[in-house]
Amino acid sequence: MVTAPSAGTTGSGSTGGGETYRAALTLLASLFFMWGFATVLNNTLLPHLRSVFELNYTQTTLIESVWFIAYFVASIPSAKLIERIGYKKSMVTGLLVMAVGALMMLPASAIPSYGFFLTALFVIASGITLLQVAANPYVAVVGPAETASSRLNLVQAFNSMGTTLAPLFGGYLILARSAGGTAEGGGATLTAAERMADAQAVQLPYIMIAVVLAVLAIIIARFRLPDFSASSRRAAAEDRQKLSLWKHRNLVLAIPAIFIYLIAEIGVSNLFINFVSAPEIGNLTHAQAANYLFLLWGGMMVGRFIGSFMMRSIAPETVLAGASIGAFIVMLVVTFSSGALAMWALISVGLFHSIMFPTIFTLGIRGLGPLTEEGSGLLIMAIAGGALVVVQGWMADQYGLQSSFILTAVCELYVLFYALWGAKPTNAVEDLHPQEV
């Protein structure tokens, strides 16, 4: 396979390309941080809305399903938008769409309206989808192809930093300031006045998020960001007519790998607070459980830093296989044990899940060349697999919350299959070369 240009090379031949790319990756780390933060804030928002609207597990996980349906709806349009206006403008647009969605949480909480909450979350997720389609392949191709997985895992570690801090932020500003979040045993029956007050507890956090997103959009708009030039995008469009995505086994099998992995990751994170709050597991309030959720996402952050380092000398497929085996084992412990052992086993799965998405993603787009944008769009669309967390919600209602985690264990097995066989590339072609714009 022909490698992409190194971080020190630009299509325009500028001499300061290495410094430019390093500065660009540093700035992009903030994007990864913000969409991780916004996504995992849902993990505290879901048990909160469960109390406000008196939802069962199926209805609660449906909130997250709407979030991930946005990935399915917006991914291909996002790829087309990137082809049309470029990576930089697409990232700015994604941040502004997220900011609008965050501000929509204000009327949603003032009414309060379950449907309006779903709409606001859909808008935020659509903005994140655009960021994902733009930023993930961008990071993957700005350096040597053989270190793409290491590079994306490193930047994704900042995504995990956002996911690590979000539970503390949500626990302090949402759950700790609400009647439902401070109830003993992880649940309570609220009065109408308490439900109204709890609904409005989300306003301050989302105002803060909207402001940060708007500022970040302005910074990126003014930054000299390396990008594929318009001429490169036009040439790629001509090349794409001669090529087929479906001849690349590593992409074709990566799509269900990401879809299935997201069922596992989102099921764990969304039901985590309810699980560890249960009397037979941790017997905690939701606010206390949010502090343990911090450890779950912290494990993902640490795991990505470790994974990035390991992949400099170990094939990413090998690291992915080891992580999937570890995740399968600890999820069996979660399902069939109880008390502190089950709780800490669920916390530990974050360490094994950490490298899965960025590694599957980079293995999936390896060798796509001019097809990278479309392939990226399909892989980001596969994040819609998180919408099937509603299946685990249904299983929790029917068979018990703990038993529902057997679904997560089964998902890890497909990731193992992809690592051992599906990730082997076929029909690799030359990658595109980025330029400074």
C-alpha positions as CSV (number, residue, x, y, z in Angstrom):
1,M,0.0,0.0,0.0
2,V,1.2,3.5,-0.8
3,T,1.5,5.5,2.4
4,A,0.0,8.9,3.0
5,P,2.3,11.9,3.3
6,S,4.2,12.2,6.5
7,A,3.4,14.8,9.1
8,G,6.2,16.9,7.8
9,T,5.0,17.0,4.2
10,T,2.3,19.1,2.6
11,G,0.9,19.1,-0.9
12,S,2.1,22.6,-1.4
13,G,5.6,21.8,-0.4
14,S,5.8,24.2,2.5
15,T,8.7,23.8,4.8
16,G,6.9,24.4,8.0
17,G,4.4,21.6,7.4
18,G,5.4,19.5,10.4
19,E,4.8,22.3,12.8
20,T,1.5,23.2,11.1
21,Y,0.2,19.6,11.3
22,R,1.2,19.3,15.0
23,A,-0.6,22.5,15.8
24,A,-3.6,21.3,13.8
25,L,-3.7,18.0,15.6
26,T,-3.5,19.8,18.9
27,L,-6.5,22.0,18.0
28,L,-8.4,18.9,16.7
29,A,-7.9,17.3,20.1
30,S,-10.3,19.9,21.4
31,L,-12.9,18.7,18.9
32,F,-12.5,15.1,20.1
33,F,-12.7,16.4,23.7
34,M,-16.0,18.3,23.1
35,W,-17.9,15.6,21.2
36,G,-16.8,13.0,23.8
37,F,-18.0,15.4,26.6
38,A,-21.4,16.0,25.0
39,T,-22.0,12.4,24.2
40,V,-21.2,11.0,27.7
41,L,-23.1,13.8,29.4
42,N,-26.1,11.7,28.2
43,N,-25.0,9.0,30.7
44,T,-26.0,11.4,33.6
45,L,-28.9,12.9,31.6
46,L,-30.6,9.5,31.0
47,P,-31.1,8.5,34.6
48,H,-32.1,12.1,35.3
49,L,-34.8,12.1,32.6
50,R,-35.9,8.7,33.8
51,S,-36.9,10.2,37.1
52,V,-38.3,13.4,35.6
53,F,-40.6,11.6,33.1
54,E,-41.0,8.3,35.1
55,L,-39.7,6.2,32.3
56,N,-39.0,2.4,32.2
57,Y,-35.7,1.1,30.9
58,T,-37.0,0.7,27.3
59,Q,-38.1,4.4,27.2
60,T,-34.9,5.5,28.9
61,T,-32.6,3.8,26.3
62,L,-34.9,5.1,23.5
63,I,-33.5,8.5,24.3
64,E,-30.0,7.3,23.4
65,S,-31.4,5.5,20.4
66,V,-32.6,8.8,19.0
67,W,-29.1,10.2,19.5
68,F,-27.5,7.4,17.5
69,I,-30.2,7.4,14.8
70,A,-28.8,10.9,14.0
71,Y,-25.5,9.1,13.0
72,F,-27.4,7.0,10.5
73,V,-29.3,9.9,9.1
74,A,-26.5,12.5,8.9
75,S,-23.4,10.5,8.0
76,I,-23.7,10.3,4.2
77,P,-24.9,14.0,3.9
78,S,-21.9,14.9,6.1
79,A,-19.5,13.1,3.7
80,K,-21.1,14.9,0.7
81,L,-20.8,18.3,2.6
82,I,-17.1,17.7,3.2
83,E,-16.6,16.9,-0.5
84,R,-18.3,20.2,-1.3
85,I,-16.9,22.7,1.3
86,G,-13.9,20.9,2.7
87,Y,-12.8,19.7,6.1
88,K,-12.3,23.0,7.8
89,K,-15.6,24.6,7.0
90,S,-17.4,21.3,7.8
91,M,-15.8,21.2,11.3
92,V,-16.9,24.8,12.0
93,T,-20.4,23.9,10.8
94,G,-20.6,20.8,13.0
95,L,-19.6,22.9,16.1
96,L,-22.3,25.5,15.3
97,V,-25.0,22.8,14.8
98,M,-24.0,21.3,18.2
99,A,-24.3,24.8,19.8
100,V,-27.8,25.2,18.4
101,G,-28.8,21.8,19.8
102,A,-27.4,22.7,23.2
103,L,-29.5,25.9,23.3
104,M,-32.6,23.9,22.4
105,M,-32.3,22.2,25.7
106,L,-33.5,25.4,27.4
107,P,-37.0,25.4,26.0
108,A,-37.1,21.6,26.3
109,S,-36.5,21.8,30.0
110,A,-38.7,24.9,30.5
111,I,-41.8,23.1,29.2
112,P,-40.7,20.3,30.1
113,S,-41.2,18.1,27.0
114,Y,-39.8,14.6,26.5
115,G,-40.2,15.0,22.7
116,F,-38.4,18.4,22.7
117,F,-35.5,16.8,24.6
118,L,-35.3,14.1,22.0
119,T,-35.2,16.7,19.2
120,A,-32.5,18.7,20.9
121,L,-30.4,15.6,21.4
122,F,-30.9,14.7,17.7
123,V,-29.6,18.1,16.6
124,I,-26.5,17.9,18.9
125,A,-25.8,14.4,17.6
126,S,-26.1,15.5,14.0
127,G,-23.4,18.1,14.6
128,I,-21.2,15.5,16.2
129,T,-21.7,13.2,13.2
130,L,-20.3,15.9,10.9
131,L,-17.3,16.4,13.2
132,Q,-16.7,12.6,13.3
133,V,-16.9,12.2,9.5
134,A,-14.5,15.1,9.0
135,A,-12.0,14.7,11.9
136,N,-11.5,10.9,12.1
137,P,-10.2,10.3,8.6
138,Y,-8.3,13.7,8.7
139,V,-6.3,12.5,11.6
140,A,-5.7,9.1,10.0
141,V,-4.2,10.4,6.7
142,V,-2.1,13.3,7.9
143,G,0.8,11.0,8.7
144,P,2.3,7.7,7.7
145,A,-0.3,5.0,7.1
146,E,1.5,2.5,9.3
147,T,1.1,4.7,12.3
148,A,-2.5,5.8,11.6
149,S,-4.0,3.6,14.4
150,S,-1.5,4.9,16.9
151,R,-2.2,8.5,15.9
152,L,-6.0,8.2,16.0
153,N,-5.8,6.4,19.3
154,L,-3.7,9.2,20.7
155,V,-6.1,12.0,19.6
156,Q,-9.1,9.8,20.7
157,A,-7.5,9.8,24.1
158,F,-8.6,13.4,24.4
159,N,-12.1,12.3,23.4
160,S,-11.9,10.0,26.4
161,M,-10.7,12.9,28.5
162,G,-14.0,14.6,27.7
163,T,-15.9,11.4,28.4
164,T,-14.1,11.1,31.7
165,L,-14.9,14.6,32.9
166,A,-18.5,14.7,31.7
167,P,-19.9,12.4,34.4
168,L,-18.3,14.6,37.1
169,F,-19.7,17.7,35.4
170,G,-23.2,16.1,35.0
171,G,-23.1,14.6,38.4
172,Y,-22.3,17.9,40.1
173,L,-24.5,20.3,38.0
174,I,-27.4,18.0,37.2
175,L,-27.7,15.0,39.5
176,A,-26.5,16.6,42.7
177,R,-28.8,19.5,42.1
178,S,-31.9,17.4,41.6
179,A,-34.3,15.5,43.9
180,G,-34.1,12.3,41.7
181,G,-30.3,12.3,41.6
182,T,-29.9,12.5,45.4
183,A,-32.5,9.9,46.3
184,E,-31.2,6.9,48.3
185,G,-31.1,3.6,46.5
186,G,-30.8,5.2,43.0
187,G,-34.5,6.0,42.6
188,A,-37.5,8.0,43.9
189,T,-41.1,9.0,43.2
190,L,-41.1,12.7,42.6
191,T,-43.9,15.3,43.0
192,A,-44.9,17.4,40.0
193,A,-43.0,20.4,41.4
194,E,-39.9,18.3,42.0
195,R,-40.0,17.0,38.4
196,M,-40.3,20.5,37.0
197,A,-37.3,21.7,39.1
198,D,-35.3,18.7,38.1
199,A,-36.0,19.2,34.4
200,Q,-34.7,22.8,34.6
201,A,-31.4,21.6,36.3
202,V,-30.0,20.9,32.8
203,Q,-30.2,24.5,31.6
204,L,-26.9,25.9,33.1
205,P,-24.7,22.9,31.9
206,Y,-26.0,23.2,28.3
207,I,-25.6,27.0,28.2
208,M,-22.0,26.5,29.2
209,I,-21.5,23.9,26.5
210,A,-23.1,26.1,23.8
211,V,-20.7,29.0,24.7
212,V,-17.6,26.8,24.5
213,L,-18.7,25.3,21.2
214,A,-19.3,28.7,19.7
215,V,-15.8,29.9,20.8
216,L,-14.2,26.8,19.4
217,A,-15.9,27.3,16.1
218,I,-14.5,30.8,15.9
219,I,-11.0,29.6,16.7
220,I,-11.0,26.9,14.1
221,A,-12.5,29.2,11.5
222,R,-9.5,31.6,12.0
223,F,-6.9,28.8,12.1
224,R,-4.7,27.9,9.1
225,L,-5.8,24.2,9.0
226,P,-4.2,21.8,6.5
227,D,-6.9,20.4,4.3
228,F,-7.4,18.5,1.1
229,S,-7.4,21.2,-1.6
230,A,-10.4,21.7,-3.9
231,S,-8.4,20.4,-6.9
232,S,-7.6,17.2,-4.9
233,R,-11.2,16.7,-4.1
234,R,-12.2,17.1,-7.7
235,A,-9.5,14.6,-8.8
236,A,-10.6,12.2,-6.1
237,A,-14.2,12.5,-7.4
238,E,-13.0,11.4,-10.9
239,D,-11.0,8.5,-9.4
240,R,-13.9,7.3,-7.3
241,Q,-16.0,6.6,-10.4
242,K,-13.5,3.8,-11.3
243,L,-13.4,2.3,-7.8
244,S,-15.7,0.3,-5.5
245,L,-15.9,0.5,-1.8
246,W,-17.3,-3.0,-1.6
247,K,-14.1,-4.6,-2.9
248,H,-12.3,-3.6,0.3
249,R,-12.9,-6.4,2.8
250,N,-11.4,-4.4,5.7
251,L,-14.0,-1.7,5.2
252,V,-17.0,-4.0,4.5
253,L,-16.4,-6.0,7.7
254,A,-15.5,-2.9,9.7
255,I,-19.0,-1.4,9.2
256,P,-20.7,-4.2,11.3
257,A,-17.7,-4.2,13.6
258,I,-18.3,-0.6,14.6
259,F,-22.1,-1.1,14.6
260,I,-21.8,-4.1,17.0
261,Y,-19.1,-2.5,19.1
262,L,-21.3,0.6,19.7
263,I,-24.1,-1.6,21.0
264,A,-21.6,-2.9,23.6
265,E,-20.1,0.5,24.6
266,I,-23.3,2.5,24.7
267,G,-25.1,-0.3,26.6
268,V,-22.5,-0.3,29.3
269,S,-22.3,3.5,29.7
270,N,-26.0,4.2,29.6
271,L,-27.0,1.6,32.1
272,F,-24.0,2.0,34.3
273,I,-25.5,4.4,36.8
274,N,-28.6,2.3,37.2
275,F,-26.6,-0.9,37.5
276,V,-24.1,0.2,40.2
277,S,-26.9,2.0,42.1
278,A,-28.8,-1.3,42.5
279,P,-29.0,-2.5,46.2
280,E,-27.4,-5.9,45.2
281,I,-24.5,-4.2,43.4
282,G,-23.3,-0.9,44.9
283,N,-26.4,0.5,46.7
284,L,-25.5,4.1,45.7
285,T,-27.4,7.3,44.8
286,H,-27.2,8.3,41.2
287,A,-25.0,11.2,42.1
288,Q,-22.5,8.9,43.8
289,A,-22.7,6.4,40.9
290,A,-21.7,9.2,38.5
291,N,-18.3,9.3,40.3
292,Y,-17.7,5.7,39.4
293,L,-18.8,6.4,35.8
294,F,-15.8,8.8,35.9
295,L,-13.6,5.7,36.5
296,L,-15.1,3.8,33.6
297,W,-14.4,6.6,31.1
298,G,-11.0,7.3,32.8
299,G,-10.1,3.7,32.0
300,M,-10.9,4.4,28.3
301,M,-8.6,7.5,28.4
302,V,-5.7,5.6,29.9
303,G,-6.3,2.7,27.6
304,R,-6.0,4.9,24.5
305,F,-2.7,6.4,25.6
306,I,-1.4,2.9,26.3
307,G,-2.8,1.6,23.1
308,S,-1.3,4.4,21.1
309,F,2.1,3.6,22.6
310,M,1.7,-0.2,22.0
311,M,0.8,0.2,18.4
312,R,4.1,1.8,17.6
313,S,5.6,-1.6,17.8
314,I,2.7,-4.1,17.8
315,A,0.3,-4.5,14.9
316,P,-3.1,-2.8,15.7
317,E,-4.9,-6.0,14.8
318,T,-3.1,-7.9,17.6
319,V,-3.8,-5.2,20.2
320,L,-7.5,-5.2,19.1
321,A,-7.7,-9.0,19.5
322,G,-6.3,-8.9,23.0
323,A,-8.7,-6.1,24.0
324,S,-11.7,-8.0,22.7
325,I,-10.8,-11.1,24.7
326,G,-10.3,-9.1,27.9
327,A,-13.7,-7.3,27.4
328,F,-15.5,-10.6,26.8
329,I,-14.1,-12.1,30.0
330,V,-15.0,-9.1,32.3
331,M,-18.5,-8.9,30.8
332,L,-19.1,-12.5,31.8
333,V,-18.0,-11.6,35.3
334,V,-20.5,-8.6,35.3
335,T,-23.3,-10.9,34.2
336,F,-22.8,-13.8,36.6
337,S,-21.4,-12.2,39.7
338,S,-22.7,-9.6,42.2
339,G,-21.7,-6.9,44.6
340,A,-18.3,-5.1,44.4
341,L,-16.9,-7.7,42.0
342,A,-19.6,-7.1,39.4
343,M,-19.3,-3.3,39.8
344,W,-15.5,-3.2,39.3
345,A,-15.7,-5.6,36.4
346,L,-18.1,-3.2,34.7
347,I,-15.7,-0.3,35.4
348,S,-12.7,-2.3,34.0
349,V,-14.4,-2.9,30.6
350,G,-13.6,0.7,29.8
351,L,-9.9,-0.1,29.6
352,F,-10.6,-2.9,27.1
353,H,-13.1,-0.9,25.0
354,S,-10.7,2.1,24.8
355,I,-8.9,1.2,21.6
356,M,-11.7,-0.5,19.8
357,F,-13.4,2.3,17.9
358,P,-10.3,4.2,16.7
359,T,-8.5,1.0,15.8
360,I,-11.4,-0.5,13.9
361,F,-11.9,2.9,12.1
362,T,-8.3,3.2,10.9
363,L,-8.1,-0.5,9.9
364,G,-11.4,0.0,8.0
365,I,-10.2,3.0,5.9
366,R,-6.8,1.6,5.3
367,G,-6.0,1.6,1.6
368,L,-9.2,3.4,0.5
369,G,-7.3,6.3,-1.1
370,P,-9.9,8.5,-3.0
371,L,-12.7,6.5,-1.4
372,T,-11.6,7.6,2.1
373,E,-14.4,10.2,2.5
374,E,-17.2,7.8,1.5
375,G,-15.7,5.0,3.6
376,S,-15.5,7.3,6.6
377,G,-19.1,8.3,6.1
378,L,-20.2,4.6,6.2
379,L,-18.1,3.9,9.3
380,I,-19.5,6.9,11.1
381,M,-23.0,5.8,10.0
382,A,-22.3,2.5,11.7
383,I,-22.1,4.3,15.0
384,A,-25.9,4.2,14.7
385,G,-25.5,0.7,16.2
386,G,-25.7,2.6,19.5
387,A,-29.4,3.0,18.8
388,L,-29.8,-0.7,19.4
389,V,-29.1,-0.1,23.1
390,V,-32.9,0.0,23.2
391,V,-32.7,-3.8,22.7
392,Q,-30.7,-4.1,25.9
393,G,-33.2,-1.8,27.6
394,W,-35.9,-4.2,26.6
395,M,-33.9,-7.2,27.8
396,A,-33.4,-5.4,31.2
397,D,-37.1,-4.9,31.5
398,Q,-37.9,-8.5,30.6
399,Y,-35.0,-10.5,32.2
400,G,-33.3,-8.1,34.6
401,L,-30.7,-5.4,34.2
402,Q,-27.7,-7.6,35.1
403,S,-28.7,-10.4,32.7
404,S,-29.0,-7.9,29.9
405,F,-25.2,-7.5,29.8
406,I,-24.8,-10.9,28.2
407,L,-25.6,-9.0,25.0
408,T,-22.4,-6.9,25.5
409,A,-20.3,-10.1,26.0
410,V,-21.6,-11.5,22.7
411,C,-20.7,-8.2,20.9
412,E,-17.1,-8.6,21.9
413,L,-16.8,-11.8,19.9
414,Y,-17.4,-10.1,16.5
415,V,-14.7,-7.6,17.3
416,L,-12.4,-10.5,17.9
417,F,-13.4,-12.0,14.5
418,Y,-12.7,-8.7,12.8
419,A,-9.3,-8.3,14.5
420,L,-8.2,-11.9,13.5
421,W,-9.4,-12.0,9.9
422,G,-11.7,-9.2,8.8
423,A,-9.2,-6.4,9.1
424,K,-6.8,-7.8,6.4
425,P,-7.0,-5.2,3.6
426,T,-7.8,-6.0,-0.1
427,N,-7.4,-3.8,-3.2
428,A,-5.5,-1.1,-1.3
429,V,-5.0,2.2,-3.3
430,E,-3.1,5.4,-2.9
431,D,-4.2,7.9,-0.3
432,L,-5.0,11.6,-0.9
433,H,-2.5,14.3,0.0
434,P,-3.5,17.1,2.3
435,Q,-2.6,20.7,1.7
436,E,-2.6,23.9,3.9
437,V,-5.6,26.1,3.4
